[in-house]
Amino acid sequence: MRDNLVARAAEQVDSVVELARELIRRPSRGGIDDYAPVLAVLESWLTGRSLPHRRLHDEQGQLVGLLVEITGGRPGPWWALDACVDTAPFGDESAWSFPPTVGDVAGQWLRGRGAADSKLAASMFCHIAADVHRSAGRLKGGLAVLLDVDEHTGGFGGARAYLADPGAERPAGVMIGYPGLDEVVVGGRGLWRAVITVHSPTGHSGSSRTVVSAISRAARLVQSLDEADLPPAPGEGAGFPLPAKLSVTAIRGGEGFSVTADRCELNVDVRTTPGFDAEAAETLVRKAAAGLDAELPGFAPTVVTPVACWPAFQLQPDEQPAAALMAAANTMGLAVRAKVAGPSNIGNLLAGDGGGIPATAGFGVPYEGLHGIDERASLAELPQVYSVYYQAVLDLLDAR
């Protein structure tokens, strides 16, 4: 069985790479580019292979992804593969040693924005869907492949549309195709985000009257938040392995030189854990804001406006679909370990708004430059990675 899967993966490599190259050549930066061209490439490929698929739209009617649905011949749970086809921005293009949309192969590397995150995975999952489709009659349940956009904006529009679609079968678990060969990501910290608005009377910067500007008040609040006492990570083997983390990620306020700012806004990002959840994060931030108003009163209370929240999640290595993915990796001779990631991802959305859908959020080829310059994905390990996902899918669908 192992040899057959590896042989099949080797046969598919050229086609997987070619589709990925076409995807990279269509810029699809989250919140910047039109997503229709990159999704059209996928639609054409799926249609040409008679794979059942349909478009997903958000509440405003915008196209936010494609959903491939393959129904098995026997009753059973559905499972899903997910890979985003929108990307991070290019950043400073002059710093790249090749064009961000080059979509070429140099040595054993696929190059261009999205090569690692996650257009190569999207292509691979499409090919696995085609392989599964040929033997669908003997499978239990079904396989969905979500090819989503609006992921890098943090809006997760494609995933949300999938979860909200009344015609879609609810998956028993999801495997997300983020890259990285040595680890199967089985969890991630959650997050709680807020905008804090700090006020102060305005005035002339040269006035003899002392005015504490909103910027100065905000700076004091930043200091207080930076010094906040967060619980440490638990000890080795004591559950969720990472500590909570608070970051002030943006500050906006003031104009020119001669007027003291009457308003300043802070963006606050708190990475949460099961032991320090969204409620704890909000309590801490609101307490800091109240402390500022007591120490340096303004003409209006400091306002805390939450803007995003989802919980931390963690699967045990023996829970599905993590167990199937790790077992398949071991079968293919790869030594992988389970990892809880610091950043949040679609797995958090599935755990929260999805109502507790278990997910893995990373296993794939090695990579460089993800979200940075000169993004590229290694192709040398692609046959193994393809084989691992294909084997995991067949095991979950109880192929006989």
Buried (B, 14 or more C-beta within 10 A) or exposed (E): EEEEBBEBBEEBBEBBBBBBBBBBBBBBBBEBBEBEEBBEBBBEBBEEBEBEBBEBBBEEEBBBBBBBBBBBEEEBBBBBBBBBBBBBBBBEEEEBEBBBBBBBBEEBBBBBBBBBBBBBBBBBBBBBBBBBBEBBEEBBBBBBBBBBBBBBEBBBBBBBBBBEBEEBBBBBBBBBBBBBBEBBBBBBBBBBBBBBBBBBBBBEBEEEEEBBBBBBBBBBBBEBBEEBEBEEBBEEEEEBBBBBBBEBEEBBBBEEEEEBBBBBBBBBBBBBBBBBBBEBBBEBBBEBBEBBBEEBEBEBBBEBEBEEBBBBBBBEBEBBBBBBBBBBBEBBEBEBEBBBBEEBBBBBBBBBBBEEBBBBBBBBBBBBBBEEBBBBBBBEBBBBBBBBBBBBBBBBBBBE
